[in-house]
């Protein structure tokens, strides 16, 4: 899994060397993975003089929110980005029952790989770690959660989304956490991992500009106005304006094969298939066509098929779509294996919102399994007049018997048919 480390830094040449860069080097992160974003040409020359050509230096924007937005726009959508501040002295993990409850992480590459894999599995695009370096708090929490939580900007990862921009310069991590949650429905936080840093104690830094009491008050007020259902006001001992996220804990659980399959289907582009006239009906405008071109329908065939015009016992070949949609093919096979590991099939047909006309699958060699997936109503299956609701309810049936389905009255229906040619 390829990822990039992005470090925004301002006027902290000494700090970034003794903190974040030293931390990453100790953990074995290759220098070529690390990009340092500076504010202007003067800053770039300053960093280049100290660091040489070891790291890629990129001129971005002045100001924390401006630089974060620049980083988001700099990379392509879908790029895996690990975002780090320049003053991270250690990344730590919690060990229960140890005399040293917080110890330096041993394999950061393994952790980052796991973090992005869980994001993909959960359908999230942002992950982070516990923001407070205190194992007493950490030990009471679920190891991994997927509800709305505060993702601290000091160390977080994302599957890049260029549309996700922030406006605030001090509370940008609160703003980003909420916006990502609202867009994806979840953010992932690893509560047994944290970091050792010196918040606001180092000289320089992107917070140099725009961190007055008045600006902090304004940003807190803006967030509370825009997201009152997710935030509440909090006061510190020094009467600094603060906020906290209010949300119940939801422990992360791996997505089921069925959930992953539906997600993949929702992201799949279905082309117009005119080669199924027995199912979709003859296209009246092309009824004189010798190929008997059918009405266009959204249908995909994966696995083996028989070339048009060949005999029933002719050799079967893989469809071209199988190679192009291999992830969907593998998920569909895995799903069937969980439904009935003993059911054998050569081919999978997937229809989207297809209202089948009365027909028979005369070339099928044995019985088929059909299941309807998606959030829909209607679309019931009829086999020789007998009605069947197949929504999330797999059905074994004889495709050589006359069958059809009624209108889909609401939503999107995916019907998946497993059969042997």
N, C-alpha and C positions, 0 to 999 in steps of 0.2 A: 504494500500500500504506500503510494507516494504522497508525501505531505511537505509543506513549506513552513518554516518558522518565520513569522513576521514580528519584528521588534521596532516599535516606534521609539525614538530617542531624541532628546534635545539637551544639548550642553551637559552631557554626562559621559564623557569619554572615559574617565577613570572608573566611574560606577559601573558602566556596562561591561568593562573588562573584568573587574574583580567580582562582579555579581553574575548576571545572566550568562554572559559568554563563557565564563569559567564554569558555571553550573552545567551548561550544555556540553562543553568539551569533556568535563568529568564523566558525564553520562554517555558519552560516545556519539553524540549527534554530529554528523559530518558538517563541516563549515559550509560546503556548497548548498546545504539545505537552508541556510540562514540568510535572510534578507533584513538589512537594517534601514529603516526609513528615517531620513533626516529632513529638516525644515527648508534648507536653502543651500546654495553653493558654498557659502562661508562655512556652514556646519559640515558639509560633506568633506571639505578640505581638512577641517579640524579632525574628523574621524579617520580620514584616510591617512593622515600623518601618523596617527597613533596605531591604527590597525593594519595599515598596508593594504595589500590586495587579497587578504585572506577571506574577507566577507564581501558580499555584494551590497553596495551602498546606493540607495535610491532616494532622489530628491522628491519629497512629497509636499505637505502643507504645514503651516504653522498652526498650532492649537490641537488639542487632543481630539476633539470631535472631527475637525477637518482632516487630521491625519488618518484617523480610523476610517473615515469615509473614503479617503484616497486609496487606502489599502484595499478596501472592498472593491473599488472600481478598477484597481490595478490588475487584479487576478480575474480569471475567467469564472463564470458561473460553474459551480460544481467542484472547484479546486478545494482540496483539503488543506486548511490553514490552521496552524497552531499559533495563537497570538500570545506573546509574552511581553511584559514590561521589562525595562532595562535594569531593574533593581531586585531581581529574584536571586536570593542567595542559596536556596535549597528547595527542592520539591520533595515532599515527605509523604509517607503512607502510615496509616494507623495499624499497629500490631497489638491485638488484645492480649493481655496478660504478660506483656514484656516489661522488663524493668525500664526500657526506653520505648515508651508507647508510640512516639513519632520517630521514625527512622528514615534516612534518605532513600528515595525510590531506587530500586536496583536496575530495573530495565524500563527506561522511559519509552523506548520504541514499542515494546510489547503493550504498555499502557495506552499509548496513543493509538495503536492499531485497534485495540479492544474498544477504546472510546468511540472511534469512528464507526466501527462495526455495529456497536450498540445503537448509535445514532441512526444508521441506515435501517437496522432491524425495527427500531421504534418509530421510524418516520419523522425523526427530528433532524434539525440542522445545526444545533448548538449544544455543546457540552462544556462543563466547567468543574471546578473542585470546590471544596468547602472553604469559605473565605476567611475563617478565623483559625489561627494557629493554636488550637486548644483541644487536646484529646478528650477532656472531660465532656465537652459538648459533642464531639464527633462519635464517641462510643455509644451514645444513646440513639443515633440516627440509623435509618435504613442505609445499607451500603450504596445503593444506586436508586435514585428517584427520577421520575419523569413528569412531575407536576411543575407548575410555575414556581421557580426558585430564583434567588438572586445569583446570577453568574458574574462573579467578580472579574473585572477587566484585566487583572494582573496576569492571569493564566487561563485561557479558554480556547476551545477549538470550534471551528465551524466548517460546514460544507457551504462554500461561498454562495451568497445570494446578493447580487448587485443591487437589488431593490431595497435591501435593508440598510437604510441610512439613519444616522442619529443627528439630533439637533443640539443636544446639551453637551457641555464641555466637562462638567464635573460629575454629573449623575448619568453619564452616557451608558454605563453598564446596566443601570436599572432600566433605562429606556430601551436598550438593546434586548435585554432579557424579556421584557414584556412584549415587545414587537415580534420577536422570534416565536414566543409562546402563542401569541394571537394568530400568527400565520401558520404555524405547524401543529398547534394543539398541544405541544409539550416541549420541554427542554430537559436535557439529561444532566444530572449532577452526581459526581462521585464524592460522597460524603466522608469516605475514609482516606481521602487524599487532600493535602493542603500544601501551603508553601510558606517559606520563610522569607520575609521581605521587610523593608523599612518604609511603610507608607508615609509619604510626605516629609520624611526626615532627611532625605538626600538633597544636596544642592542641585539646582537646575531642575530638569524634568518638564514634561509637557503641562503640568499643572501650574507652571510659573505664571502663565497668563490666565487671567479670569478666575481667580479663586478668592474673591472677597466674600465677606459675610453676606452682603447684599445680593451678590450673584447666586450664592448657594441658596438663599431664601427664595429667590425668584425661580430657580430651577425646581426646588422642592414643591413650590406652589403650582408650577406648570404641570408637573407629573401628577400631583394630587387632583388637579382639575381635569386632566385628560384621562386618568385611569383610577377614578375613586373606588371602583369595586375591587381593585387589586392591591392598593397601597394604603398605608396608614402613617400618620406623622409620629415621629419619635424624637425625643430630646436627649442629648448626651449631658454628661456632668458639666461640660464646658458650654452648655447651651448652644451647641452647634446644630443648625437645622439638619435633621436627618429623616429618613423614611425607612419603612420596612415593608416587605411583601407579605400579604396575608393570603395564605393558601393551605389547603389540607395536603398532607403527605400522600403521595401515590407511589408505591414501590414499583420500580421497573420490572417487568416480566417479559421475557422474550416473546416476540410475536409468533402466533401459530402459523403453520403452513397455509391454512385457509386465509388468514389475514394477509399474509405476504402475497398470496396468489391474487386476491381481490385488488390489493394495492398495485400489483404489476399490471393487471388487466385495466385498471383505471388510467395507467400511464402508457398503455399500448395504443398505437395508432392502427386502426382497422382500415384496410383498403376496401374498395368496392369490388366485390366478387360477382362476376356475371356467368360463372360456370356451374351454377346450381339451379337450372330452370325447374327441376322437379320439386324443389323446395320453395323457391322464390316466385315461380311462375314465369311464363314466357313474356319477354318484353314485346309488347304489341307493335311498337315502332320497328322492330327488327324481326318480326315473326316469319319473314320470308328467308331469313338467314339460315343457311344449311347447318350452321353450328347450333341452331336453336338457342341463341343467346338469352340468358335469363335476366330478370330484373335485377339491378344492382343491389347487393346485400352486403352487410358487414360481416364477413366470415373468414376465419383463418383455419387452415388445415396443417397440422404438425405431425411429424412422423412419416410413415410410409404411405405411398399412394400408387395407384395403377395409372399408367399413362393412358390418356384418352385414345380410344381406338384400338387398344390392345385387348387380348382375350383375358378372361377371368383368372386363368392360372399363369398369366405372364408375370415376370419378375417385377417386384415393387421397388420403388426408389424413394429416397427422402425428399420431401418437398423443399423448395428453395427457402421458404419462410422458416423452416426448422433451423437452418443455419443462422438466419438473421435474428431469430427470436429464441435463441437457445436458453436464456434465463427463464422465459415463460414456459418453454417446453419442459425444462427440468422441474420447475415448481409444479406444473400440472401432473407430471409423472409421480412426483413425491406425494402429492395430494391423493392421487388414486391409490397409491401404495398404502396410505394411512387408512383409506376407506375400506379397501379389501386387498390385502397383499397377495391373495391367490388369483385375482382376476387378471387375465392376460389380454393384451391388446396390442395392435400395431399402429393405430392411428388415433389422433385426438382432433376433434372438430370443435372450434369455439365460435359461437355466434353472438353478436351484440344486437340486442333489440330486434331480433328476427322473429317475425310472425310466420311460422311455417305453414304452407298449404298442405292439404292431405297428400301424403306420399308414402312410398315404401322404399326401404334401403335394400334393394334386391341383391346387391353384391356383398352384403355383410356375411361373414362366414359363421358367426355365432352371435350370442346375445350381446347387448350393449349396456353401458351404464351412462345415465344422464343425470346432471345436477345443475340447478340454477343458482347463480351467485349474484350478489349485488343488492342494492336497496331499491326494490321495485314492488309493484303490485300487478296482479293479473298474470298473463303469460302462462296459464296452466297448460299442462300437457294432456292430450287426449289420445288414448290408444284404443282403436276400434270403439270409440264412443265413451269409454270410461275415463273420467276426469282424475288427474293426479296433480297435486301441488308439489313441485320439485325444488322449491326455494330452500336451499341448504338441506335438502332431503334427497340424497342419491337414490336412484331407482334403476333396478335391473329390468330391461325390457327387450322384447323381440322386435328389432327394427324392420323385419320383413313384413310385419303387420302394419296396417294402415294407421298412421298417426299424424297429428298436427297440434298446433297450440293456438290459444285465443289471444286477443289483443293485450298488449302491455299497457295498463291504464296510468301508471305512474313510475317514474324513476328509470334506472338503467339496469337491464337484465343481461347477464352473460350466461348462456347455456353451454355446458361443456359435455361433449359426448365422446366416450371411449369405446372403440370397437375394433374388430379385426376384419381386414379385407381378405 
